[in-house]
Amino acid sequence: MLLRHRTSLRGLFVSNSPYPVMTSRHFLHFHPTTSSFNYPNNIPNIYPAHSSISSVFPSNSTPKLVPLSLKSSNLSFSSHASIPRPVSEAYLEKTDDEIVIDTPNLKALKCKGGDSKEKKLSLFISDDGNAAVWTCFRAKCGWKGSTRAFADVKSSYNRMNTLPKVKKIKEITEQELNLEPLSKDLLDYFSERMISEETLRRNYVMQRRYEKQIVIAFTYRRKRELVSCKYRDFTKKFWQESDTEKILYGLDDIEGASDIIIVEGEMDKLAMEEAGFRNCVSVPDGAPPKASAKDLPSQEQDVKYQYLWNCKEYLDSASRIILATDADQPGQALAEELARRLGRERCWRVTWPSKNEKETFKDANEVLMFMGPAVLREVIENAELYPIKGLFNFRDYFGEIDAYYHQTLGNELGISTGWKALDDLYNVVPGELTLVTGVPNSGKSEWIDALLCNLNENVGWKFALCSMENKVREHARKLLEKHLKKPFFNVRYGKSVDRMSLQELESGKEWLSDTFHLIRCENDCLPSIEWVLRLAKAAVLRHGVNGLVIDPYNELDHQRPPNQTETEYVSQMLTSIKRFAQHHSCHVWFVAHPRQLQQWNGKPPNLYDISGSAHFINKCDTGIVIHRNRDKDAGPMDRVQICVRKVRNKVSGTIGDAYLTYNRVTGEYMDTKEPIL
C-alpha cells in the first residue's frame, strides 16, 4: 500500500523537478519474485545506483508518487526468499513544510530547511538496497542519519561511509533555465531595499517563472560564465540548481583584489556595492548553527565549505579579508569557520551598529535600508582585526589598565598582611604565587595560618587548604586559637589563661566552616598537583575562595616520565600553579622545605637552599623565609624573623626583613613593641 506523502527510504527527491519521486516499500519488504520498474515518460532516467539525489521544491508544489528502482542494471532488482527478517523500517515523508524520516525505534526526525525552508536533503542508498544514509547540506540544518533494513547487512551498511559521493558537475545556461530580465515588480522590490537597477544589471540578477510565481534568480558566474543559480521567492525561501559547482557569489569582483569582503547573502553583496564596495562576495549556503569544535577536515571531506576550495586561487591573492557576516549566532559561527580556513592572521571582522539599547542591525542590507550607504561604508572601514587565540594588543586591555590606574578593585597595591612591620615589604596580591620556606620547626605553617586569619578578619577572604602534614582536628585547633585568641585546652601550654568556652567553640566552628575548605586525599595515595588544582578550581567556582595553601611540596606525588628531569618537572609544576592563580585571581601560598643543610650555623636559609630546583625562586612572585630565633644570647626566643628574599612586583613590596613576636599560647603573631637592634 502506498501512502500519499509517506513511503519507504527508497523515496527520493529528484533534482530539477518540482515533484518528489518516490517508490514502493520494497526497500524493507522483499518478496520471492522479480519486480521491474520503469520511469514514467515525463521523468528522465538520469540517476544511477547509490548516487546522491537532492532537490528543492517550490512551496506550492503537490507531491506525486512515482515508483523508482535503484538497481543500476536496467533499473530493476531481484529479491530472494532466503532474506533475513527486517529489523527496522524507515519512511520518508514530504510535506509543504518539512521532510520527515520516521523509524519505529526512534522519534520522527525532521528537516525543516532552516530559516529559509530550503530542502537540501541528500540520500545515499547502497547498491543492494539494504542500507541508507542521509544528510541535509543546508548549513543551518546539518541533519543526518542512517538506517538498515535487515540485521545481516553489515557489509553494505559498513560500506556506506566509503560510497562514491563525487557528483558529475552539471553545466547550465540561461536558456536552459529560462531566465529572464527582472520585471518591474521585482525592480520595485529591490528598490525598496535600496538596491539600484544598475547594481542588479551588473550582477546579472534575473528572474525565473515557476508555475504561477516568479522568483529571483541570483546567477553565480566565473569569468562571466554561468556556473550555478540560486533562487529566492517572495516568502524568502531559497533553493539552488543541484549538481552544479559551488562557488562564491560575485566571484569575478574579487579577482586580483588584495582586500575583499565576505558576506552571508546575495542581498548583502548587492548592498555592499551600493555603499561603494564591489570587492565583495557572498557565501552560497548561509551559516551553520554553531562553529565546529573538531579539527579542520581535509579538502575532500570539507563538503559544506567546498566553495572556498573551488575559489582558492581568488582567495589566495587577498592579504586582507573582512568578514561581514550576520550579527546573530549562526553568522558569528560562519565567520569563525571562514577564519579557520582562510587564516585568522589576514581576517578582519565588523561590528554592526545598534538599533536600540537591546538590538543591533543584523546585516549589510539592513544597515543600508535604515542607516544609509555612508553608515554601511563606515562599518566596513572600522573593521577590526579578527581575534587570534593567544595574540593580543594592549588596546584589548585598556579597560583593565584604566581600572588598575584608578584602583577600582581596591586590591591593586596588594592587601595588608595585618602586621605593620610587613606593610612595606609584603602585601598579598590576588593571582600571585608566594613561596614560603624555612628550616623545620621554624613556624612556616603557623605563620601562614595566622596570615589567613588576618586576611579573613580584615577583608573577608576565604581559603582552600591542602595541608597534608596536619591532622584535621589539629589544624582546626590552631586556626581556632588564632581566631578566638584563646587556647583550645587549659593544660601545659594553655594552663596560664582561660581556655575557649563551649559557646566560643561553637561559633568558631561556624567560622571554620564558612572560611575554609579542605583538599584532602582520604586514601593512602599521595595527591598530584593536577588533582589539587582541579579541586581548588572547584572551590573557587563553588565557594568563592580567594587563596590556596599547598603545604608542603614533599607531600605531593611527584611521579614523572623517565625522560623528564626533576628540574623540568618542577618548572612545569610551578607554571601550572601560576596559571591557576592568574586565571582564577587566587593567591597561592606554596610551602617547600630546604634540603638538608650541612654545618648549619643557625642563620636563615636562602631560597636557593630549597630541595629540588632553582626554579622555585625563579618562578615565584614572592619568596619568603620564616626563621625563628633559637639562641637566647641573640634575642628573645619568641622572636620570628620574616625574610622577604624575592619580590617580582615592586608595587606589592620590596626585599627586606621584619620581626614579629610569637604567642605560644594562642599561636598569634604580633608586631614587636621594642626596636630590633
NORZIDA-V11236 format. One record per pair of residues at least 12 apart in sequence whose ideal C-beta (glycine too) atoms are under 6 Angstrom apart, sorted by the first residue. I is the first residue (numbers start at 0). GAP is how many residues later the second one is. D is the distance in whole Angstrom. If there is no record, write none. Layout:
{{I/GAP/D} {I/GAP/D}}
This chain:
{{1/63/5} {4/58/6} {4/88/5} {4/89/6} {4/90/6} {5/85/5} {5/87/5} {6/15/4} {6/85/6} {7/17/4} {7/19/4} {7/20/6} {7/83/6} {8/18/5} {8/81/5} {8/83/5} {8/123/5} {9/13/4} {9/17/4} {10/12/6} {10/81/4} {11/41/5} {11/111/6} {12/42/4} {13/41/6} {14/40/5} {14/227/4} {17/39/6} {17/40/6} {17/43/5} {18/45/5} {19/43/5} {19/74/5} {20/45/5} {20/47/5} {21/43/5} {22/44/5} {22/45/5} {23/43/6} {26/102/6} {27/58/5} {27/61/5} {27/121/5} {29/49/4} {29/53/5} {31/49/4} {33/44/5} {35/40/4} {36/30/5} {36/32/4} {39/26/6} {47/24/6} {48/21/5} {48/23/4} {48/78/5} {49/74/6} {49/75/6} {49/76/6} {49/77/5} {49/113/5} {51/70/5} {51/113/6} {53/66/6} {53/67/6} {53/68/4} {53/188/6} {54/187/6} {55/62/6} {55/63/5} {55/183/3} {57/152/5} {58/178/6} {62/31/5} {69/55/5} {83/66/4} {83/67/6} {83/68/5} {85/63/5} {85/64/6} {86/64/5} {87/15/6} {87/17/6} {88/15/6} {89/13/5} {89/57/4} {97/12/5} {97/14/5} {98/12/4} {98/20/6} {98/22/5} {110/25/5} {110/30/6} {110/32/5} {112/25/6} {113/24/5} {113/26/4} {113/27/5} {115/121/6} {115/122/4} {116/120/5} {117/20/5} {117/120/5} {117/121/5} {119/16/5} {119/17/5} {119/18/4} {120/15/5} {121/13/5} {121/15/6} {123/39/6} {125/30/4} {127/28/5} {129/19/5} {129/23/4} {129/26/5} {130/17/4} {130/22/6} {130/25/5} {130/26/4} {130/29/6} {131/15/6} {132/13/4} {132/27/5} {138/146/5} {138/147/5} {138/148/6} {138/149/5} {139/146/6} {139/149/6} {139/190/6} {166/76/5} {168/76/5} {169/73/4} {169/74/5} {171/54/6} {171/69/6} {176/52/6} {178/27/4} {178/29/6} {178/38/5} {179/27/5} {181/25/5} {185/21/6} {192/176/6} {193/80/6} {193/174/5} {193/175/5} {194/75/5} {198/71/5} {198/74/5} {203/15/5} {214/16/5} {214/18/5} {215/16/5} {216/12/5} {216/14/6} {217/12/5} {217/48/4} {219/27/6} {219/29/6} {221/29/5} {226/18/5} {226/20/6} {227/13/5} {227/16/4} {228/12/5} {245/38/6} {245/60/5} {245/61/4} {246/60/5} {246/63/5} {246/64/6} {247/33/4} {247/59/6} {247/63/5} {248/17/5} {248/20/6} {248/33/4} {249/19/5} {249/31/5} {250/60/6} {252/25/5} {252/26/6} {253/25/6} {253/27/6} {253/60/5} {254/59/6} {256/22/4} {257/61/5} {258/61/5} {259/19/5} {259/58/5} {259/61/6} {260/16/6} {260/19/4} {260/61/5} {260/63/5} {261/19/6} {261/61/6} {262/19/5} {262/61/5} {262/101/6} {263/23/6} {263/61/5} {263/62/5} {263/67/6} {264/17/6} {265/16/5} {266/98/5} {267/95/5} {267/96/4} {267/97/5} {268/13/4} {270/93/4} {270/94/4} {270/97/4} {271/92/6} {273/94/6} {273/99/5} {274/98/4} {274/101/4} {274/102/5} {275/101/6} {283/23/6} {286/43/4} {286/44/5} {286/47/4} {287/45/5} {288/41/6} {289/43/5} {290/42/4} {290/45/4} {290/46/6} {295/44/6} {307/33/5} {318/27/6} {320/21/6} {320/25/6} {320/26/5} {321/26/5} {321/61/5} {322/12/4} {322/15/6} {322/24/6} {322/26/5} {323/26/5} {323/40/6} {325/36/5} {325/37/5} {326/25/5} {326/33/5} {326/35/5} {338/47/5} {343/42/5} {343/44/5} {346/39/4} {347/35/4} {347/37/6} {347/38/6} {348/37/5} {349/29/5} {349/33/5} {410/19/6} {412/238/6} {413/13/3} {413/14/6} {413/15/5} {413/238/4} {414/13/5} {414/44/6} {416/34/6} {417/36/3} {417/40/6} {418/252/5} {419/251/5} {420/237/4} {420/250/5} {421/236/5} {424/219/5} {424/228/5} {424/231/5} {424/233/6} {425/218/5} {425/227/4} {426/225/5} {426/226/6} {427/159/6} {428/223/5} {429/155/4} {429/157/6} {430/150/5} {430/151/5} {430/154/5} {431/155/6} {431/189/4} {432/144/6} {432/145/5} {432/148/6} {432/155/5} {432/187/5} {432/188/5} {433/155/5} {433/188/5} {434/155/5} {434/181/6} {434/185/4} {434/188/5} {435/153/6} {435/155/5} {435/188/5} {436/155/5} {436/157/6} {436/173/5} {436/188/6} {437/187/5} {437/188/4} {437/189/6} {441/184/5} {441/185/6} {441/186/5} {442/183/6} {442/185/5} {442/197/6} {443/147/6} {443/182/5} {444/106/6} {445/221/6} {446/179/5} {447/101/6} {447/141/5} {448/29/6} {448/30/6} {449/32/5} {449/219/5} {452/29/5} {452/30/5} {455/59/5} {460/85/4} {460/86/6} {461/53/6} {461/83/5} {461/84/6} {462/53/5} {462/82/6} {462/84/5} {463/53/5} {463/55/6} {463/72/5} {463/75/4} {463/81/5} {463/84/5} {464/51/6} {464/53/6} {464/84/5} {465/53/4} {465/66/5} {465/84/5} {466/84/5} {467/87/4} {475/36/6} {477/189/5} {479/28/4} {480/185/5} {480/186/5} {481/185/5} {481/186/6} {483/16/5} {483/20/5} {483/24/6} {484/181/5} {485/14/4} {486/12/5} {486/178/5} {492/172/6} {493/171/6} {516/22/5} {516/26/5} {518/13/6} {518/16/5} {525/31/4} {527/29/5} {528/27/6} {528/44/5} {532/47/5} {535/12/5} {539/44/5} {539/46/6} {546/40/5} {547/38/6} {547/40/5} {548/40/5} {549/40/5} {550/40/4} {551/39/4} {551/41/6} {552/39/4} {566/46/5} {569/42/5} {569/43/4} {569/45/5} {570/44/5} {573/41/6} {573/45/4} {591/18/5} {591/24/6} {593/15/4} {593/16/6} {594/16/4} {603/21/5} {603/23/4} {603/39/5} {606/16/5} {606/38/5} {616/29/6} {620/27/5} {621/25/6} {622/22/5} {622/23/4} {623/20/6} {624/18/4} {624/20/6} {626/14/4} {627/12/5} {637/23/5} {637/24/5} {638/20/6} {639/20/5} {639/22/5} {640/16/6} {640/18/6} {641/16/5} {642/14/5} {643/12/6} {658/13/5} {658/17/5}}
